[in-house]
Amino acid sequence: MGALFGTDGVRGVANGDLSPDIAFKLGRAGAHILTNCSSTRRIVIGRDTRISGDMLESAMMAGICSAGVDVVKIGVLPTPAIAYLTRELKASAGVVISASHNPVEDNGIKFFDSGGYKLSDQVEAGIESLVKDNCAGVVSPVGRKVGRVHEIHDAVDRYVDFARSTINTDLRGLKVVVDCANGAACSIAPRVYSELGAEVTAIFDTPDGININNGCGSTHPETLMKAVVSLGADLGLAHDGDADRVLAVDAAGRLVDGDQIMVICARSLKKKGRLFKNTAVATVMSNMGLHLAMRESGIRVLETRVGDRYVLEELLRSGARFGGEQSGHILFLDHNTTGDGILTALQLLAVVKEEGQPLSKLAEQMERLPQLLVNVQVADKSLVMSSPVLAAAINEEKQKINGSGRILVRPSGTEPLVRVMAEGRDMEQLQGIVDRLADMIAGLGS
C-alpha cells in the first residue's frame, strides 16, 4: 500500500485502489483519532452524486460505527456544506466522499475536524499509519456500545439558509446560467440564486451517477459559455462535482477565472473596509496580472503552494481572511472554513449588483498575462520531479525568459500528471518553453 493521503484527502479509482476495505479502515482509524478527545463522538458524512458514493459511504459508516462512534448521514451535499454542518451540528468530525472535478471512475475521502477545517498533515499521517497497521489498537465494542447511523433530512435547507445569509443584496434583475456539473450543486445552487431574486437557468443539473463532470462544470465550461450568449444572460457560473469551486462567464461568453474573481472580490472588500489586514493569499499558479492589480489597489498578496489547504494554512498563519486559487477555490474565512463555490458565487453576484457594472467591466480590473499550461501524464511523478536533467532544463529556460515572465513545473496533487506552466507577454516564446519541457517530462516519465 502506497501513501494514502494527497493534497486533498485520499483519492483513487473507486473499487480499485480506493476499495471498500480501505474506506472501512479509514472510517475506523478516523473515528478513533478524531473522536479521542471529543464528548460528542459523532461524525457527519456526506457525498457527491457519483455512482460509487453509496458503496464507499456504506463502508465508511460501517468502519466508524465499528469503532463505537455514531454517524450523522446527510446525503448528497457540497463539500463546503459538510464543513459547515460539521460545525453547526457540533460533531467530532466530518467526512466527504467525493473526487471533486475528477471523472466518475475516481472517488475520494477527505476529513474535516470539529471546527470544519481540513486535517493537518500530522493528523492525516496518524490516520494513515493506523490504516496501514490494520487499525491495531482501535476498539471494537459490542452490544449497545456499537455506533448508530442517524439521518437528518433538513441538511439542504440548513446550508441554503446559511449561504443566503452571507450576502445582504437583492439579486433581482440578474439573469444567470448555472452549470451544476451534474454534481452536488444540482439541488442547491439554482435554488439559492433564485431565492435571492436572480432569474436562473440551470444546465447539467440531472445527475445519474455517471455523468458527473462529464463535459461540463468548471473544468469544461464551453457549453456554459455558449449558453450565456444564446440566452442573453448577464453571466454564467460553473461549479465542479462537489461545488467547492466556481468559475464565471461574462455576457459575451468569456471565461472569468478564479484570479479575476479574487481581484473583484478583494477590491470590493477593501472598499467596504472588510479586507482584514488589506491582505489576500494566492498560490504560485496565480497570474502575474493578479499581483499587479492587487498592488495597484494597495492590497498585499501572500503566495503559497498550489492547493486550497495551503491557502488555508497561510490564512491561519498570517491572520488574513481571504484567499484562493486560479481554479476557483476561494476562501472567505469570515463565512466558511473551506473553499465554497456557492458562497463565492454569491459574493461575486453581490458585487455585480452593488457596483451596477457588468461582469466584463469588473473583470477588466485585472489584465491577464498570457499563460500556457500543459499537463503531462507520467508513471512516477516523484521520479520525474527529482531528475537533475529536468532541473537543469528548467533553469536554462528561466534564463532565456530573463525575468519577463514565469515558469512553473509541479506535480499534480491528485492525478498522475506533471504540470508545466509558462507566463509572459511573448506567446511564441511561451509555446516553445512549454513544448520543450513537456517533451522532456514525457520522455522521463514513460
DAUR-V798959 format. One record per helix or strand. SS is the DSSP state (@ for helix, = for strand). FROM is the first residue (numbers start at 1). LEN is the number of residues. If there is no record, write none. Layout:
ss=SS from=FROM len=LEN
ss=SS from=FROM len=LEN
//
This chain:
ss== from=5 len=2
ss== from=9 len=6
ss== from=18 len=1
ss=@ from=20 len=15
ss== from=42 len=6
ss=@ from=53 len=14
ss== from=70 len=7
ss=@ from=79 len=10
ss== from=93 len=5
ss== from=106 len=7
ss== from=118 len=1
ss=@ from=121 len=12
ss=@ from=143 len=3
ss== from=149 len=3
ss=@ from=155 len=10
ss== from=175 len=5
ss=@ from=189 len=7
ss== from=199 len=5
ss=@ from=222 len=10
ss== from=235 len=5
ss== from=246 len=5
ss== from=255 len=2
ss=@ from=258 len=14
ss=@ from=276 len=3
ss== from=279 len=5
ss=@ from=288 len=9
ss== from=300 len=5
ss=@ from=308 len=11
ss== from=322 len=3
ss== from=330 len=3
ss=@ from=341 len=15
ss=@ from=359 len=5
ss== from=371 len=7
ss=@ from=381 len=5
ss=@ from=388 len=14
ss== from=406 len=6
ss== from=417 len=7
ss=@ from=427 len=19
//
